[in-house]
């Protein structure tokens, strides 16, 4: 399996996740405006009511005017003060306007609450439905700087993925980019199951704590033995623990950065080729297992004729014992346990499996 060449049959979240979950954003904004307007209207009615009673009867204290106005606007009716004829007329007007205002404010408030709850409920259900249909996708645990950069690259290349992060603000940031995101703890089996870990091709744990990355690896490996797990590590000493936990590759941030800088300085041509292959703009690098290519087993590389059929060339062969042969000769015979590392133009991987694979089996 190779994380650079998995099946892209599931569309990315940007094809609808953000729009569907937030399709009523404008409606919700209008509801908020109505609530604000309702509060201001109610406050204006209160000020007008108090001012009216004070102007009609100068003998009224401010406290009495407030008491009468509040009782009228709240429809409580507990007025124990004697009102003059003019005050009774003013009170009648306030009663009518007050009842209409209270009903208006109450209706907007109920609509705002119900709309928000329903929108959240249906948005969440739609998100869960999208995630439940994921297959051959990548799970990104942690949406920090590394996790976000990885998601951006996956999104650019059209790969399907889902983010897991416990932080609400971080979740909102990923959600705003249109990424499928689960707010939860990646170290919990239930969260990984919700992310369809049993159908995922790979998982990248980019949490800040090395201990957390080890625990995520242990949990994910137990749930999916074939999962490609890439883990971030800040300390070189953690690399051994991560490999024991079942990680496929470890990215030790300081060491990786140093190695990349050295590669750029000492072998710029190689680094340019690797970068070109990784970017996926023109080239793709694939590790193809021969068990997935039964029609190629027993053949030699010359008989396989990959350059003619797929445009790819075999740059290395990996034996079951882990030994590697770079640029294997044309007479090399291919066996079921071997793996081929090939490089070539985009689309060659599909041709490879169409020619030598089993119908319905794709590279994952």
Secondary structure, DSSP 8 states (H G I E B T S, - for coil): --TTS----S--GGGTHHHHHTTTHHHHHHHHHHHHHHHHHHHHHHHHHHHHHHHH-TTS-HHHHHHHHHHHHTT-----S---HHHHHHHHHHHHHHHHHHHHHHHHHHHHHHHHHHHHHHHHHHHHHHHHT--S-EEEE--SHHHHHHHHHHHHTT--EEEEES-HHHHHHHHHTT--EEES-TTSHHHHHHTTGGG-SEEEE--S-HHHHHHHHHHHHHH-TT-EEEEEESSTTHHHHHHHHT-SEEEEHHHHHHHHHHHHHH-HHHHHHHHHHHHTSSEEEEEEEGGG-GGGTT-BHHHH-HHHHTS-EEEEEE-TTS-EEET--TT-B--TT-EEEEEEETTHHHHHHHHHS-TT----
